Amino acid sequence: MRSLLVVPLLSLVAACSLFVRLDELTDGSSGGLDGAVAQPPGLDASPAPNEASTPDPTPDAASPLADSGSSSYRDLVLSHAPLGYWRLGDRSGETAVDETGFEHPGLYYGGYELGVPGLRSGDTAARFNGSSACVYVGNFFQFANRVSFSVEAWIKPTSFDDGARIVSTEGPGGGIRRGWNLMYNSPGEPFFEGWLDDGSGESQYVIGVYSDQGAGGPIALGEWSHLVATFETTEESIWIDGELRGRFTQSTLSLPDEANFAIGCGGDGTGSITSGVHGDLAEIAVYDRVLSEQQIKAHHALGKSP
């Protein structure tokens, strides 16, 4: 009888050993994008604009997400944990969907057109007429007290209007300037600036960095360009198509603690705008930290792939 029990007992031990080894290999992880899923929509899930977001640490360009054959551009951006992400691929209506789940939808108004050809095959974008079109999000992403942040956009301009605001928190303007802007001027030179009302009745420069045109020239009319602006302590940078094109260290002032966050213009949601973009916009994102060089280059490379 003893010899008859040996084989079943040994089989049971082997099976248990195999289970332990498989569990060690998987480490209880499902892999993929599970660790980068944003919080569920709702007011309680929305992080304060100046606080760290909750998604897990993000992969660098060596991640499979950086491979254009393994993931969509949307997946790559979400893996880097933006606070707000508006693809502007909405096909109808007045709502610009925030892809993060943090519930910061935008309101389209003015002379805009949805469903125009987008960044990649099958994608769509939003077209702005430069005089009345805007997407207004609200009093978010002010980044006061010199906290780090990044702002990202893809733009296909049809004309270069001086001071056109791609992404802005300054509002429709007039009087004292307050807030930050990712902009371009009439030669097609992108720049990143920020202003503060210091209480004296004068506007004070907080951020100011222009792209170095000697390094690659202006952005082109009728073509998609990838822009990223970053701010960290006293250093600000601007990137064009995956290349660092300007870096500057200056002020110790802080940005204001109120904002009119808008896309494609300086606006406050009331109908009046200033410095509107004339052209197409897509894939707008805001982060509560400085994107790394590897992340910026990965976004650009995947955005340019078919």
Summary of the structure (lengths in Angstrom):
residues: 306
radius of gyration: 23.2
end to end distance: 69.5
largest distance: 98.6
contacts: 998
relative contact order: 0.19
helix: 18%
strand: 34%
